[in-house]
Amino acid sequence: MLKLNSINTGTLRIVLAVLLFSAPPSIACRASRYQPQSDDKRLERFEKQVDELRQLLKIPGMSAVIVKDQKVLWARGFGFADLEKQVPATPETLYHIASLTKTFAATLIMQLVEKGQLDLNEPMSRYSTDFTDDSVKIKHLLSHTSQGTPGERYQYSGDRYAYLTAVIEKKTGKSFRELLVKTFLDPLQMTASVPGHDTVDEESKASELLGKEKLNQYNQDLTKFAQPYTVYGSEIIRAPYPPKNISAAAGLLSTVLDMAKYDAAIDRHTFIKPETQALAWTPFLSNAGQPLPHGLGWFAENYRGLKLIWHYGHWGTGFSATYLKVPDRNISLILLANNEALSDPFYRTGGIETNALACTFLRIFVFEDLQRRMLAEPRWTQDSGAFSKELARLSKESGDYGYECERGSQAAIMNWLERRRRNVRTAVKPDVKLFDAYAGAYELNERRTFTITREGDRLFIDIPRGSKSEMFAESESKFFLKLGDVQIRFLRGDKGKVSGIEIIANGETLTAKKVK
């Protein structure tokens, strides 16, 4: 047995250093062996996972871009922008970006704040008579805390966010469309983007405002506009384009490459100062001082010690989007798709960590470096039981990563697919002689009248507004749409004449009176 005093002093120092300061051999070896994969290798793995998820989510076409250190690291198209014509989706494919438009509006608002031209505590009653008192402030719309007692809780509302259009236009004296062009599209050379699908319409005021040359450019851009689709049961069907108008809430059309220019400009602080951007990216505090999921125009959350800034786009049918920024790592992911599945399975379930595509991006491009090990890919198409077993195995191999993000987001996908399968209704062959009596105008209120039209042996209703959807019969008086869970029942008066319709959607029943 060795005695302490028999050990050389230098040897003793070495032994103590090993005992006190070295990592366990397995950890030390692992850390020394870890070499970050090249971007090409990571992108190869990422592409495979993205396309597996796209097919699982029944997304016809999708375009994606990763921006790293303010430069495009990678851009790809997957699937088809037009299924019927087999037109591939590419990074140049044009999409309706839905609620990603809100981030542009928020930037315009914060510019006004920074210049001292706007106070976020101003009441919305100064900008719209729909607000009958001064309790709702501009900051409440930006943070989605305007419903109920203003500032008390978060409740997302695109309709209420749209009221910010009036704030922007009144303060600047310019239309929201013009400001998009002059602040973002032109300076950043976002030449493939269109400030609203109605920009090129003959009745649009944009022709006079923007000039013939620019309208010709927008017309050319629209030739690359993706066709919209939706998932009905397990079937992918055509959907109508969203309404053509544009507001602070939605309406901008863009490509992932143009959005990459926007993302890089944000990080260069082209539009607002770093401290102003930080304010927009800070979780809004409730009246009770509790941090909420949203900042000012952006979602802001802390996930596994990382600050994540993000937004989703969700039009219900036709288009969806995901925009995720990891500021501490100078990397961003932008996804645009021509159906609802980039957002519909996830947006009700929580933060961005419930989105499977975001999970994949974070695992490969962020958490592998933080964990200092490669994190294996799960097989997303397995049933939930097999997927859970695989994640249990991968978790044991991953240190403390745990795959919680993948577990929750795969469950969200499977639940969404099951809901779609359950919502399939059986159509019957109707008596088309009734269709002439059904056709007409049905007034819900002074702001909304539904129009039902007959086209041969088919019946259509103008849902969504500005478009039309085919109505499928369940009986002689009850019809349904394949665009979401919507049923329409025809009502008859005392003399047997059609007097109105009931529209049942999302558990709510609306009654509209036939007026024509």
ZAMARGU-4260 file (C-alpha; in steps of 0.2 Angstrom, whole numbers, plus 5000, padded with zeros to 4 digits):
<rodrens>
0) 5000/5000/5000 | 5007/5017/4995 | 5009/5030/5008 | 5005/5048/5005 | 5022/5054/5009
5) 5030/5042/4997 | 5022/5050/4982 | 5032/5063/4973 | 5024/5081/4975 | 5023/5083/4956
10) 5014/5067/4954 | 5002/5071/4968 | 4997/5087/4960 | 4993/5078/4944 | 4983/5065/4953
15) 4973/5078/4963 | 4970/5088/4947 | 4963/5072/4938 | 4952/5068/4953 | 4945/5085/4956
20) 4944/5094/4939 | 4943/5080/4926 | 4926/5075/4918 | 4922/5056/4920 | 4931/5047/4906
25) 4916/5043/4896 | 4911/5062/4896 | 4929/5068/4893 | 4931/5056/4878 | 4914/5060/4871
30) 4918/5079/4872 | 4935/5077/4864 | 4928/5066/4850 | 4913/5078/4846 | 4916/5087/4830
35) 4902/5098/4823 | 4895/5091/4807 | 4898/5101/4791 | 4883/5112/4786 | 4881/5101/4770
40) 4879/5085/4781 | 4867/5093/4793 | 4857/5100/4778 | 4856/5083/4770 | 4849/5076/4787
45) 4837/5090/4788 | 4830/5089/4771 | 4826/5070/4773 | 4817/5074/4790 | 4808/5089/4782
50) 4801/5079/4767 | 4796/5065/4778 | 4786/5077/4789 | 4779/5086/4774 | 4772/5070/4767
55) 4765/5065/4784 | 4756/5082/4785 | 4750/5080/4767 | 4757/5096/4762 | 4757/5097/4743
60) 4771/5110/4741 | 4782/5119/4753 | 4797/5130/4752 | 4811/5133/4765 | 4826/5143/4769
65) 4839/5144/4783 | 4847/5161/4786 | 4863/5160/4796 | 4874/5175/4800 | 4862/5186/4789
70) 4866/5175/4774 | 4856/5161/4765 | 4863/5145/4771 | 4851/5134/4761 | 4835/5135/4751
75) 4824/5121/4744 | 4807/5117/4737 | 4798/5101/4741 | 4783/5094/4732 | 4772/5104/4720
80) 4766/5122/4719 | 4752/5115/4708 | 4748/5097/4710 | 4737/5095/4695 | 4750/5102/4683
85) 4764/5095/4693 | 4773/5111/4694 | 4787/5109/4707 | 4788/5120/4722 | 4805/5130/4723
90) 4813/5144/4733 | 4805/5156/4720 | 4787/5150/4723 | 4775/5163/4729 | 4764/5160/4744
95) 4751/5170/4754 | 4761/5172/4770 | 4745/5175/4781 | 4750/5181/4798 | 4768/5183/4795
100) 4762/5200/4789 | 4759/5205/4807 | 4778/5206/4810 | 4779/5219/4796 | 4765/5229/4804
105) 4773/5228/4821 | 4790/5234/4814 | 4781/5249/4806 | 4772/5253/4823 | 4789/5251/4832
110) 4797/5263/4820 | 4783/5276/4825 | 4787/5273/4843 | 4805/5275/4841 | 4803/5292/4832
115) 4792/5298/4846 | 4777/5299/4834 | 4766/5286/4843 | 4763/5280/4861 | 4759/5262/4864
120) 4748/5268/4878 | 4736/5278/4866 | 4718/5271/4867 | 4712/5263/4851 | 4696/5273/4852
125) 4706/5287/4844 | 4707/5276/4828 | 4691/5266/4827 | 4673/5269/4834 | 4672/5250/4837
130) 4681/5254/4853 | 4668/5263/4864 | 4680/5268/4878 | 4698/5271/4881 | 4702/5254/4890
135) 4710/5245/4875 | 4727/5252/4871 | 4738/5250/4855 | 4749/5239/4865 | 4735/5227/4869
140) 4732/5224/4851 | 4750/5221/4847 | 4752/5209/4862 | 4735/5200/4859 | 4729/5205/4876
145) 4714/5216/4871 | 4700/5204/4874 | 4690/5203/4891 | 4699/5215/4903 | 4713/5223/4893
150) 4730/5217/4898 | 4724/5203/4909 | 4727/5188/4898 | 4733/5182/4881 | 4721/5178/4867
155) 4726/5178/4849 | 4715/5188/4838 | 4719/5192/4820 | 4703/5202/4817 | 4708/5213/4832
160) 4726/5215/4826 | 4719/5221/4809 | 4713/5237/4818 | 4732/5242/4819 | 4730/5246/4800
165) 4721/5262/4804 | 4734/5267/4817 | 4748/5265/4805 | 4739/5274/4791 | 4733/5289/4802
170) 4750/5292/4809 | 4759/5291/4792 | 4746/5298/4780 | 4750/5283/4769 | 4742/5267/4765
175) 4748/5251/4773 | 4751/5244/4756 | 4762/5259/4751 | 4772/5258/4767 | 4775/5239/4764
180) 4782/5243/4747 | 4792/5259/4752 | 4799/5252/4769 | 4802/5234/4765 | 4800/5227/4747
185) 4809/5241/4737 | 4823/5244/4749 | 4827/5226/4752 | 4824/5221/4733 | 4810/5209/4738
190) 4806/5209/4720 | 4796/5193/4720 | 4784/5199/4733 | 4767/5206/4730 | 4759/5218/4743
195) 4742/5210/4742 | 4733/5199/4729 | 4722/5213/4724 | 4736/5225/4720 | 4734/5222/4701
200) 4715/5222/4701 | 4708/5235/4689 | 4698/5243/4703 | 4713/5244/4715 | 4720/5261/4719
205) 4737/5253/4719 | 4739/5256/4700 | 4739/5275/4702 | 4750/5274/4717 | 4763/5262/4712
210) 4764/5264/4693 | 4763/5253/4678 | 4780/5246/4679 | 4778/5240/4696 | 4761/5232/4692
215) 4769/5223/4677 | 4782/5216/4689 | 4768/5210/4701 | 4758/5202/4687 | 4774/5193/4682
220) 4776/5188/4701 | 4759/5181/4702 | 4763/5168/4688 | 4773/5159/4702 | 4759/5160/4715
225) 4756/5142/4722 | 4739/5134/4721 | 4730/5132/4738 | 4724/5116/4745 | 4717/5108/4760
230) 4716/5091/4769 | 4699/5083/4769 | 4700/5066/4778 | 4715/5059/4770 | 4712/5068/4754
235) 4721/5083/4747 | 4708/5094/4738 | 4709/5112/4730 | 4704/5126/4741 | 4700/5144/4736
240) 4713/5158/4737 | 4711/5169/4753 | 4702/5186/4751 | 4713/5197/4741 | 4713/5212/4753
245) 4728/5217/4764 | 4729/5223/4782 | 4741/5224/4796 | 4735/5206/4800 | 4738/5197/4784
250) 4738/5198/4765 | 4757/5200/4760 | 4762/5187/4746 | 4781/5182/4747 | 4794/5169/4743
255) 4806/5161/4756 | 4821/5170/4747 | 4812/5187/4749 | 4808/5183/4767 | 4827/5179/4770
260) 4831/5197/4764 | 4818/5203/4777 | 4826/5192/4791 | 4844/5198/4787 | 4838/5216/4788
265) 4830/5213/4805 | 4846/5207/4812 | 4856/5221/4804 | 4844/5233/4813 | 4839/5241/4796
270) 4822/5246/4802 | 4823/5249/4821 | 4837/5251/4834 | 4842/5235/4844 | 4834/5241/4860
275) 4817/5244/4851 | 4818/5227/4843 | 4822/5220/4860 | 4806/5228/4867 | 4796/5220/4854
280) 4804/5203/4857 | 4801/5204/4876 | 4786/5194/4883 | 4772/5206/4887 | 4768/5207/4906
285) 4750/5204/4911 | 4741/5216/4923 | 4747/5204/4937 | 4765/5205/4931 | 4766/5188/4923
290) 4775/5186/4907 | 4764/5180/4892 | 4768/5171/4876 | 4768/5186/4865 | 4778/5201/4864
295) 4774/5216/4853 | 4770/5208/4836 | 4780/5192/4839 | 4779/5177/4850 | 4794/5176/4862
300) 4798/5162/4873 | 4812/5153/4883 | 4814/5135/4878 | 4828/5125/4886 | 4837/5140/4890
305) 4836/5148/4873 | 4827/5163/4868 | 4815/5159/4853 | 4807/5172/4843 | 4794/5166/4831
310) 4777/5168/4822 | 4765/5157/4812 | 4754/5160/4797 | 4738/5151/4797 | 4724/5155/4784
315) 4713/5140/4789 | 4715/5132/4772 | 4726/5135/4757 | 4742/5143/4765 | 4752/5142/4781
320) 4769/5147/4787 | 4782/5145/4801 | 4795/5159/4805 | 4808/5154/4819 | 4823/5165/4824
325) 4836/5159/4837 | 4845/5176/4840 | 4858/5170/4851 | 4864/5158/4837 | 4861/5170/4823
330) 4851/5157/4813 | 4833/5157/4807 | 4821/5145/4798 | 4807/5151/4787 | 4794/5139/4779
335) 4780/5142/4767 | 4767/5130/4762 | 4751/5129/4751 | 4740/5121/4763 | 4736/5123/4782
340) 4747/5110/4789 | 4762/5120/4794 | 4752/5128/4807 | 4735/5119/4810 | 4741/5104/4820
345) 4752/5115/4831 | 4745/5133/4834 | 4732/5128/4847 | 4744/5116/4857 | 4757/5129/4864
350) 4774/5136/4859 | 4785/5133/4844 | 4792/5118/4853 | 4775/5109/4848 | 4779/5111/4829
355) 4788/5096/4822 | 4798/5105/4809 | 4804/5118/4821 | 4809/5104/4833 | 4819/5096/4819
360) 4828/5112/4815 | 4832/5116/4833 | 4839/5098/4836 | 4850/5098/4821 | 4856/5116/4820
365) 4856/5121/4838 | 4855/5108/4851 | 4868/5096/4844 | 4881/5110/4847 | 4874/5113/4864
370) 4874/5095/4869 | 4891/5092/4860 | 4885/5076/4852 | 4875/5071/4836 | 4857/5068/4840
375) 4849/5054/4830 | 4833/5057/4819 | 4817/5049/4824 | 4806/5041/4811 | 4790/5052/4812
380) 4779/5041/4802 | 4778/5027/4815 | 4762/5025/4826 | 4762/5034/4842 | 4767/5018/4852
385) 4782/5014/4841 | 4787/5032/4841 | 4787/5033/4860 | 4798/5017/4861 | 4810/5024/4849
390) 4811/5041/4858 | 4814/5032/4874 | 4829/5023/4866 | 4836/5039/4858 | 4834/5048/4874
395) 4845/5036/4884 | 4859/5039/4870 | 4857/5058/4870 | 4862/5064/4887 | 4849/5076/4894
400) 4841/5081/4877 | 4826/5070/4880 | 4817/5072/4864 | 4802/5080/4873 | 4800/5092/4858
405) 4798/5078/4846 | 4787/5068/4857 | 4774/5082/4859 | 4774/5088/4841 | 4772/5070/4834
410) 4757/5068/4846 | 4750/5084/4839 | 4752/5078/4821 | 4744/5061/4825 | 4729/5070/4834
415) 4727/5082/4819 | 4727/5068/4806 | 4714/5058/4817 | 4703/5073/4818 | 4703/5075/4800
420) 4698/5057/4797 | 4684/5059/4809 | 4677/5074/4801 | 4673/5066/4785 | 4655/5066/4780
425) 4645/5056/4768 | 4638/5065/4753 | 4622/5060/4745 | 4615/5064/4728 | 4603/5078/4730
430) 4587/5083/4720 | 4595/5097/4709 | 4578/5104/4706 | 4579/5112/4723 | 4594/5121/4719
435) 4585/5136/4711 | 4576/5139/4727 | 4592/5138/4737 | 4601/5150/4726 | 4601/5168/4732
440) 4608/5181/4745 | 4607/5178/4764 | 4610/5192/4775 | 4619/5188/4792 | 4621/5207/4797
445) 4624/5223/4789 | 4642/5218/4786 | 4640/5201/4779 | 4628/5193/4766 | 4631/5176/4760
450) 4628/5172/4741 | 4623/5154/4736 | 4624/5151/4717 | 4620/5136/4706 | 4632/5130/4693
455) 4624/5116/4683 | 4621/5101/4696 | 4633/5110/4709 | 4629/5122/4723 | 4642/5135/4729
460) 4643/5148/4744 | 4655/5162/4745 | 4665/5156/4760 | 4678/5162/4762 | 4672/5180/4758
465) 4677/5184/4740 | 4679/5166/4735 | 4667/5151/4734 | 4666/5134/4740 | 4656/5119/4734
470) 4642/5113/4745 | 4639/5094/4747 | 4622/5087/4751 | 4619/5076/4767 | 4601/5077/4764
475) 4589/5088/4754 | 4590/5102/4767 | 4607/5100/4775 | 4624/5102/4766 | 4642/5103/4771
480) 4659/5110/4765 | 4675/5101/4764 | 4684/5117/4769 | 4684/5115/4788 | 4670/5108/4798
485) 4656/5119/4791 | 4638/5113/4789 | 4624/5123/4781 | 4605/5120/4784 | 4591/5128/4773
490) 4576/5134/4783 | 4559/5136/4777 | 4545/5148/4782 | 4526/5145/4785 | 4522/5143/4766
495) 4537/5131/4763 | 4548/5144/4754 | 4566/5145/4758 | 4568/5158/4772 | 4586/5157/4777
500) 4601/5147/4782 | 4609/5141/4797 | 4628/5140/4796 | 4636/5128/4809 | 4655/5130/4811
505) 4667/5127/4826 | 4652/5123/4837 | 4644/5140/4833 | 4627/5142/4824 | 4624/5158/4814
510) 4607/5162/4806 | 4606/5172/4790 | 4589/5178/4782 | 4586/5176/4764 | 4584/5193/4756
515) 4585/5189/4737
</rodrens>
